[in-house]
Amino acid sequence: MGAAVRPIGLGDAPPSGRARVALEPVPPPLEPPGSSPGGEPAAPTADASAPDYPAGRASVACSPPADPLLAVVHAAAIAPSCGNGQPWQFTLGDRHLAVEIVRSRGCGAMDVRARASYVGIGAALFNARVAAARARRLGPLRLFPRGASSDVVGTLELGDGYDEALAELYQPMLQRCSNRRHGDPTPLDVTTGAVLTNAAGAEGAILHLVTDRDRLAECAEILRAGERIRFLTAARRDETMREMRDKPQDLRRGIDVATLELSDFEAASLQLMRRHDAMALLDRWDAGDALGDYLKTAVLSGSALATLSVPSHSPSSYVSGGMGLERAWIAAQQAGLA
């Protein structure tokens, strides 16, 4: 008989543990992704600056190109966006980088009037400014240079300017990642809170911190209820599930399920959420309170909840808010926060 067929996948054992085998030899039991060699789940580290991708998998923060202009585009491309939809298109010239919105890559119901897309594009423009500052090619940034109705959201001139504060954020910007591990409810240091507030404010956004435990519990309950509605609403559930992907090497769209670092129970629950019949029954029975427990627990495990606001409903305000979001996110990671 032939040797055992190798596990399906891109070098990782499929989470289900299934494999096709000949009668002999039989391969050893399959381990779920992220397990330690001894078979026990790998213990999470306390280093919030390390990307939460399992060992052996590529992080989005891959090495930037040597060409300084291409490094500017690379920095913009690794910015966060709703569902990692990357709702942008870049046009690079000798003296400018133009960023256009791609509306077909928005995140559905969350993207009211393309506001979520504008936030993501704002983060991309901030990253581009950081990389341009490091390369001493920083120039003026113009938002909606062709008018508010144009798809050209921003144009960054690539001149010969330098901004030390931005340039110093280049390596932290490359290392920025989503850390979804539960935290420590130790009270947030006042100085750290001021750093986060100032980072957002430097880009015209306003950061609000909730630190009171009773207020945090109230917010956690509201978010839990919102998660339940999201998963019991067919259209919103479908949008969420489309964001999830099982191919860790494909970083172009969506969220790698492995980076959610789910427990076995949570992973099984995620599979259940994909079943329309099961979710329809929970909705009919007015049940499903546990659908928001993961988010509620995450909020209560931390020392604070941060939200950002912008001064108006204009598209440019949401772009500025995205720049403030990215700058505050980088500052939070530098401070060792999730």
TORZA-560207 format. One record per residue (C-alpha): x, y, z. Coordinates in steps of 0.2 Angstrom, whole numbers, plus 5000, padded with zeros to 4 digits. Layout:
XYZ/...
***
This chain:
500050005000/500650184997/501150295011/499850405021/499150545011/499850705018/498650805029/497550925019/498051105020/499451215018/500751135029/499551135044/498550995051/496651025048/495751065064/494550925062/495950805064/495350705048/496650625036/496650485023/497750345027/498350175021/498250025032/500050055036/500950155042/499750255052/500350435055/500350505073/498750595080/498550765072/498750925083/497751075081/498551235075/499551325088/499751175100/501451145108/502450985104/501850895119/500050905113/499451035126/498851205119/500251335118/500251455132/499951635127/501351745130/501251915139/502152005125/500752115118/502052185105/502252015096/501051975082/499651845087/499951735072/500451545077/502251495075/502851465058/501451575049/501851735041/501351905048/500652045038/502152145044/503252065031/504952145026/504652315017/505352345000/507052424999/506452554987/505852704998/504352744987/503752564986/504052555005/502752695007/501452594997/501952445007/501652535024/499952595017/499452425012/499652345029/498452465038/496952395047/495252405038/493552335042/493652145040/495352175032/494352215016/495652335011/494452455002/495852554993/496752574977/498552654976/499252754962/501052794964/501952924954/503653004955/503053144966/501453084974/500352934981/498552944977/497352834987/495552794979/494152714988/493552544981/491752534987/491452354982/492752304996/491652395010/491052295025/489252285021/487952355034/489352425045/489952535031/488652665032/488952795018/490752715016/491252785034/492152625039/493052625022/493552805025/494252755042/495252615035/495952735021/496352855035/497452725043/498252685026/498652875023/499452885041/500552735038/501052815021/501552975030/502552885043/503552785029/503752945019/504453035034/505652905037/506252915019/506353105020/505053115006/503653185016/502553315008/500853385011/499353275012/497753335003/496053255007/494753244993/495853354981/494453334967/492953364978/492053264992/491053164979/492653104971/493352924974/495053004976/495153014995/496853074998/498453124989/500153124998/501453234990/503153144990/504353294993/505953305003/505153345020/505553255037/504553235053/505453155067/503953115077/503253015062/504852935057/505152865074/503452775072/504052675057/504652515066/503152515078/501952545063/502652385055/502452285071/500652345074/499552195075/497852135082/498152065100/496451975105/497151895121/496151935137/497052065147/497352115165/496052235174/497452325183/496952515182/497652605167/499152715171/498652905170/500252935159/499752805147/498052865145/498753035141/499852965128/498452875119/497353035120/498753145113/499053015099/497253025093/497153215095/498753245085/497653185070/496053275074/495153135083/494553125101/494852975112/493752935126/494252805139/493052715150/493952655166/492652645179/492252455183/490352485184/490352585167/491452445159/490152315165/488752425157/489752445141/490152255140/488352215142/487852325128/489152255117/488652075121/486852115116/487452195100/488452035096/486951925099/485952035086/487352025074/487451835074/485551815074/485351935059/485651825043/486351965032/487552025046/488051845050/488451815032/489551965031/490451915047/490751735041/491351795024/492751895033/493451735040/494651635030/495551465034/497051495022/498351585033/499551625019/498251725009/498451895018/497551995004/495751995012/494851935027/495451875044/496451725048/495351615059/496951555068/497351735074/495751735084/496551605096/494951525100/494751385113/494051215107/492351265113/492451435105/492951355088/491551235089/490351375092/491051465077/490651315066/488851315074/488651495070/488851455051/487251355051/485751455046/484551325053/485351325071/485351515071/483651525065/483051415079/483951525092/483151675085/481451595085/481651545103/482251715108/483851635114/485751645110/486251755124/487951665124/488351725107/489051885114/489951815129/491651815121/491651995118/490952035135/492251935144/493652015133/492952195139/492852145157/494652075157/495452235152/495752395162/494952515150/493852525134/494352655122/493252735108/493652875096/492553015089/492653145076/492053325075/490853305061/489953175049/490953235034/492053105024/493653195028/493253185047/493152995046/494752995036/495553095050/494752985062/495652835054/497352925055/496952955074/496452775076/498052705068/499152825078/498252785095/498352595090/500252605088/500452705104/499452575113/500452435106/502052525111/501352535129/501052345129/499152355128/498052245118/
***
